[in-house]
Amino acid sequence: MAAPRRGPDDGLLRGAHQQQAVAELKEKHAGNLIVSGGGELAHTLAQQGLVDEFWFWVNPQLWPAGPRILDGVGPIRLQLVAATPCRSGVVWLRYRPVAA
């Protein structure tokens, strides 16, 4: 099976030009730009104020340790947009940053 073809806008935003690249993508494309996970890119975009909405899926399990995906970011005050419970017990939470 052949690998899927990638377009010119697919892939990771890297380096010092992330802020400019995200602004260009937001201007060029209608709809949502989604960063899945909590990696370095999501962390950098949050620090630069480029996140319009945070989506969190809260899973009903407690773990004694693990990564803190937004450690060092903020403080960012958030306003709840929606809370959607799933039959599995997972809750999907959507927040928007509140202007300071």
Legacy VTK file of the C-alpha trace (Angstrom):
# vtk DataFile Version 3.0
C-alpha trace
ASCII
DATASET POLYDATA
POINTS 100 float
0.000 0.000 0.000
1.420 3.372 -0.992
1.892 6.110 1.578
-0.713 8.898 1.413
0.309 11.957 -0.575
1.038 15.022 1.456
0.088 18.506 0.367
2.296 21.575 0.730
0.603 22.584 4.010
0.789 19.149 5.642
3.393 18.333 8.224
4.918 19.977 11.237
5.558 23.633 11.855
9.116 23.909 13.041
11.537 26.601 14.029
11.239 30.270 14.770
8.550 30.979 12.180
5.698 29.087 13.859
3.759 32.217 14.777
3.876 33.544 11.204
3.076 30.113 9.728
0.030 29.641 11.971
-1.249 33.132 11.140
-0.897 32.341 7.416
-2.686 29.001 7.800
-5.553 30.621 9.717
-5.926 33.265 7.014
-5.692 30.761 4.149
-7.969 27.963 5.408
-11.552 28.051 6.620
-12.442 25.883 9.581
-10.379 24.509 12.421
-6.651 23.932 12.584
-6.155 21.127 15.070
-3.029 20.133 16.957
-3.532 16.684 18.397
-1.735 15.772 21.574
0.294 17.886 23.913
3.681 17.955 22.305
6.170 20.722 21.857
4.153 22.415 19.099
0.992 22.660 21.232
3.075 24.005 24.105
4.726 26.662 21.906
1.438 27.733 20.306
-0.158 28.161 23.740
2.821 30.220 24.951
2.541 32.480 21.902
-1.194 33.031 22.358
-2.067 31.273 19.097
-4.616 28.841 20.546
-8.217 29.924 19.968
-9.714 26.955 21.776
-8.412 24.181 24.019
-10.038 20.742 23.809
-9.500 18.302 26.648
-10.775 14.754 26.976
-10.955 13.798 30.636
-10.677 10.054 31.085
-12.005 8.610 34.370
-8.683 7.066 35.389
-6.093 8.291 37.874
-2.390 7.764 37.291
0.299 8.354 39.913
2.648 10.075 37.456
2.832 11.288 33.904
3.612 14.199 31.633
2.308 17.684 32.352
1.534 18.798 28.834
1.229 22.538 29.450
3.803 22.897 32.214
5.366 26.357 32.079
2.561 27.898 30.005
0.465 30.646 31.430
-1.287 31.534 33.434
-4.017 31.484 30.792
-7.521 32.157 32.051
-10.067 29.937 30.280
-13.827 30.136 29.758
-15.824 26.919 29.401
-17.466 26.671 25.973
-18.922 23.165 26.212
-18.827 19.999 28.287
-19.931 16.835 26.519
-20.138 13.585 28.503
-19.695 10.282 26.671
-21.195 6.910 27.631
-17.689 5.646 28.416
-17.349 8.209 31.203
-14.976 10.385 29.193
-15.907 14.074 29.192
-14.966 16.336 26.284
-14.274 19.862 27.516
-13.843 22.893 25.279
-12.365 26.138 26.590
-11.478 29.494 25.046
-8.804 31.799 26.427
-10.245 34.893 28.096
-8.658 38.198 27.096
-6.600 39.675 29.912
LINES 1 101
100 0 1 2 3 4 5 6 7 8 9 10 11 12 13 14 15 16 17 18 19 20 21 22 23 24 25 26 27 28 29 30 31 32 33 34 35 36 37 38 39 40 41 42 43 44 45 46 47 48 49 50 51 52 53 54 55 56 57 58 59 60 61 62 63 64 65 66 67 68 69 70 71 72 73 74 75 76 77 78 79 80 81 82 83 84 85 86 87 88 89 90 91 92 93 94 95 96 97 98 99
